[in-house]
Amino acid sequence: MNFFSMKDHDIYELVRELEGGKSLWVKGKYGAEYKVNYVEEEGIYYVECEGGRYTEEFDDIYEMQEYINFNFEEDE
């Protein structure tokens, strides 16, 4: 499983990938793994959590960003 690194990319690059039809795996700040995708017809970002046990829906990328709590900083 390949992860979209938020250390190497910004939120706008993630949006372009998602709106291009891709589903991506990302990691949160504390190591949680999420599968994210965007459904253009609905205008909704879907975030699968805990191995698909439940899914959160967001119509705003910044709400999704806050929920996932991306780690944009390099590990020290």
TORPA-4810 file (N, C-alpha, C, O; in nm, 3 decimals):
<nodes>
NODE_1_0.086_-0.117_0.000_0.000_0.000_0.000_0.090_0.123_0.000_0.176_0.137_0.087_M
NODE_2_0.070_0.211_-0.096_0.149_0.333_-0.106_0.071_0.449_-0.045_-0.050_0.462_-0.064_N
NODE_3_0.144_0.532_0.028_0.082_0.646_0.094_0.117_0.775_0.022_0.229_0.791_-0.028_F
NODE_4_0.022_0.865_0.017_0.044_1.000_-0.035_0.107_1.079_0.080_0.041_1.104_0.181_F
NODE_5_0.230_1.118_0.065_0.304_1.183_0.173_0.268_1.332_0.183_0.293_1.409_0.090_S
NODE_6_0.211_1.369_0.296_0.181_1.511_0.317_0.306_1.588_0.359_0.303_1.711_0.367_M
NODE_7_0.415_1.518_0.383_0.542_1.586_0.410_0.603_1.638_0.280_0.676_1.737_0.278_K
NODE_8_0.571_1.568_0.170_0.627_1.602_0.039_0.532_1.681_-0.050_0.573_1.734_-0.153_D
NODE_9_0.404_1.690_-0.011_0.302_1.755_-0.092_0.217_1.847_-0.004_0.218_1.836_0.118_H
NODE_10_0.145_1.938_-0.068_0.054_2.023_0.010_-0.090_1.980_-0.014_-0.117_1.891_-0.095_D
NODE_11_-0.181_2.042_0.056_-0.322_2.003_0.050_-0.380_2.020_-0.090_-0.469_1.946_-0.131_I
NODE_12_-0.329_2.119_-0.165_-0.379_2.143_-0.300_-0.339_2.032_-0.396_-0.414_2.000_-0.488_Y
NODE_13_-0.221_1.973_-0.377_-0.180_1.859_-0.457_-0.268_1.737_-0.427_-0.303_1.661_-0.517_E
NODE_14_-0.303_1.720_-0.300_-0.393_1.612_-0.261_-0.529_1.631_-0.329_-0.585_1.535_-0.382_L
NODE_15_-0.581_1.752_-0.327_-0.711_1.781_-0.390_-0.705_1.749_-0.539_-0.798_1.688_-0.592_V
NODE_16_-0.599_1.790_-0.608_-0.587_1.762_-0.752_-0.589_1.612_-0.779_-0.654_1.567_-0.873_R
NODE_17_-0.518_1.536_-0.698_-0.515_1.391_-0.716_-0.653_1.330_-0.693_-0.698_1.246_-0.770_E
NODE_18_-0.719_1.373_-0.585_-0.851_1.319_-0.553_-0.955_1.358_-0.657_-1.035_1.274_-0.699_L
NODE_19_-0.953_1.483_-0.700_-1.050_1.529_-0.799_-1.021_1.472_-0.937_-1.105_1.478_-1.026_E
NODE_20_-0.900_1.416_-0.954_-0.865_1.346_-1.077_-0.916_1.202_-1.078_-0.892_1.128_-1.173_G
NODE_21_-0.984_1.161_-0.972_-1.046_1.030_-0.967_-0.970_0.925_-0.889_-1.011_0.809_-0.887_G
NODE_22_-0.860_0.962_-0.825_-0.782_0.865_-0.751_-0.834_0.847_-0.608_-0.892_0.938_-0.550_K
NODE_23_-0.813_0.728_-0.556_-0.830_0.701_-0.413_-0.689_0.692_-0.356_-0.604_0.624_-0.413_S
NODE_24_-0.665_0.759_-0.246_-0.530_0.764_-0.190_-0.529_0.724_-0.043_-0.626_0.746_0.029_L
NODE_25_-0.419_0.667_-0.001_-0.396_0.638_0.141_-0.310_0.751_0.198_-0.211_0.791_0.138_W
NODE_26_-0.350_0.801_0.313_-0.274_0.906_0.383_-0.261_0.865_0.530_-0.337_0.782_0.580_V
NODE_27_-0.163_0.925_0.596_-0.145_0.903_0.739_-0.169_1.032_0.815_-0.132_1.140_0.770_K
NODE_28_-0.232_1.017_0.930_-0.252_1.130_1.019_-0.127_1.155_1.101_-0.031_1.078_1.094_G
NODE_29_-0.129_1.260_1.178_-0.014_1.301_1.257_0.033_1.193_1.353_0.153_1.180_1.380_K
NODE_30_-0.060_1.114_1.405_-0.025_1.013_1.505_-0.023_0.872_1.448_-0.032_0.775_1.523_Y
NODE_31_-0.011_0.860_1.315_0.007_0.731_1.252_-0.120_0.661_1.205_-0.112_0.554_1.145_G
NODE_32_-0.236_0.720_1.231_-0.360_0.659_1.182_-0.361_0.661_1.030_-0.315_0.757_0.968_A
NODE_33_-0.414_0.555_0.969_-0.417_0.542_0.824_-0.559_0.561_0.774_-0.655_0.508_0.831_E
NODE_34_-0.572_0.637_0.665_-0.702_0.668_0.608_-0.697_0.650_0.457_-0.598_0.684_0.393_Y
NODE_35_-0.805_0.596_0.400_-0.820_0.592_0.255_-0.918_0.702_0.219_-1.030_0.707_0.270_K
NODE_36_-0.876_0.792_0.130_-0.960_0.905_0.094_-0.991_0.903_-0.056_-0.909_0.862_-0.138_V
NODE_37_-1.111_0.948_-0.089_-1.148_0.967_-0.229_-1.252_1.078_-0.239_-1.309_1.122_-0.139_N
NODE_38_-1.275_1.121_-0.361_-1.368_1.231_-0.387_-1.468_1.185_-0.492_-1.430_1.129_-0.594_Y
NODE_39_-1.597_1.208_-0.465_-1.702_1.176_-0.562_-1.753_1.309_-0.618_-1.826_1.382_-0.550_V
NODE_40_-1.715_1.337_-0.741_-1.744_1.467_-0.803_-1.893_1.495_-0.813_-1.937_1.608_-0.789_E
NODE_41_-1.972_1.393_-0.848_-2.116_1.413_-0.864_-2.181_1.459_-0.734_-2.280_1.533_-0.736_E
NODE_42_-2.126_1.416_-0.621_-2.181_1.452_-0.491_-2.109_1.570_-0.427_-2.162_1.635_-0.336_E
NODE_43_-1.987_1.597_-0.474_-1.906_1.703_-0.413_-1.862_1.667_-0.272_-1.848_1.754_-0.186_G
NODE_44_-1.840_1.536_-0.249_-1.809_1.487_-0.114_-1.675_1.415_-0.114_-1.644_1.336_-0.203_I
NODE_45_-1.594_1.445_-0.011_-1.471_1.371_0.017_-1.506_1.261_0.117_-1.563_1.289_0.223_Y
NODE_46_-1.470_1.138_0.085_-1.495_1.025_0.174_-1.364_0.981_0.238_-1.262_0.969_0.170_Y
NODE_47_-1.367_0.957_0.367_-1.250_0.914_0.442_-1.285_0.782_0.511_-1.367_0.780_0.603_V
NODE_48_-1.223_0.674_0.466_-1.242_0.544_0.531_-1.146_0.534_0.648_-1.027_0.560_0.634_E
NODE_49_-1.200_0.498_0.762_-1.123_0.492_0.885_-1.118_0.349_0.937_-1.208_0.270_0.912_C
NODE_50_-1.013_0.319_1.010_-0.999_0.189_1.077_-1.024_0.073_0.983_-1.105_-0.015_1.012_E
NODE_51_-0.955_0.073_0.872_-0.965_-0.039_0.779_-1.101_-0.055_0.716_-1.140_-0.167_0.683_G
NODE_52_-1.175_0.052_0.699_-1.305_0.047_0.636_-1.420_0.021_0.730_-1.533_-0.001_0.686_G
NODE_53_-1.394_0.022_0.860_-1.500_-0.002_0.957_-1.606_0.106_0.955_-1.724_0.079_0.979_R
NODE_54_-1.565_0.229_0.927_-1.662_0.336_0.909_-1.605_0.442_0.818_-1.484_0.450_0.797_Y
NODE_55_-1.694_0.524_0.764_-1.654_0.627_0.668_-1.710_0.761_0.713_-1.826_0.773_0.751_T
NODE_56_-1.625_0.861_0.707_-1.666_0.999_0.734_-1.682_1.070_0.599_-1.613_1.037_0.503_E
NODE_57_-1.773_1.166_0.594_-1.798_1.243_0.471_-1.774_1.391_0.498_-1.812_1.443_0.602_E
NODE_58_-1.710_1.457_0.402_-1.681_1.600_0.414_-1.708_1.668_0.281_-1.672_1.616_0.176_F
NODE_59_-1.772_1.784_0.287_-1.789_1.862_0.164_-1.685_1.973_0.155_-1.684_2.050_0.059_D
NODE_60_-1.599_1.981_0.254_-1.495_2.084_0.258_-1.361_2.018_0.286_-1.346_1.945_0.384_D
NODE_61_-1.263_2.044_0.200_-1.132_1.981_0.214_-1.064_2.021_0.345_-0.989_1.942_0.402_I
NODE_62_-1.091_2.140_0.394_-1.026_2.184_0.518_-1.085_2.115_0.640_-1.014_2.093_0.738_Y
NODE_63_-1.213_2.080_0.635_-1.272_2.000_0.744_-1.211_1.860_0.743_-1.182_1.804_0.848_E
NODE_64_-1.191_1.805_0.623_-1.126_1.675_0.612_-0.984_1.682_0.666_-0.939_1.593_0.737_M
NODE_65_-0.914_1.788_0.630_-0.776_1.807_0.675_-0.771_1.812_0.828_-0.683_1.752_0.890_Q
NODE_66_-0.863_1.883_0.888_-0.868_1.893_1.034_-0.899_1.757_1.098_-0.842_1.722_1.200_E
NODE_67_-0.990_1.682_1.038_-1.029_1.551_1.090_-0.910_1.454_1.087_-0.883_1.386_1.186_Y
NODE_68_-0.839_1.450_0.975_-0.726_1.358_0.961_-0.607_1.405_1.042_-0.529_1.323_1.092_I
NODE_69_-0.590_1.536_1.057_-0.477_1.592_1.131_-0.346_1.550_1.067_-0.262_1.484_1.129_N
NODE_70_-0.329_1.590_0.940_-0.208_1.556_0.866_-0.085_1.605_0.938_-0.086_1.708_1.007_F
NODE_71_0.023_1.530_0.922_0.152_1.573_0.973_0.231_1.631_0.855_0.281_1.557_0.771_N
NODE_72_0.241_1.763_0.851_0.311_1.829_0.740_0.459_1.851_0.770_0.534_1.888_0.681_F
NODE_73_0.501_1.828_0.893_0.638_1.855_0.934_0.724_1.730_0.920_0.675_1.618_0.924_E
NODE_74_0.854_1.753_0.903_0.950_1.643_0.899_0.966_1.586_1.038_0.958_1.659_1.137_E
NODE_75_0.989_1.455_1.047_1.017_1.394_1.177_1.148_1.445_1.229_1.244_1.462_1.154_D
NODE_76_1.152_1.470_1.357_1.275_1.521_1.419_1.344_1.413_1.497_1.449_1.436_1.556_E
</nodes>
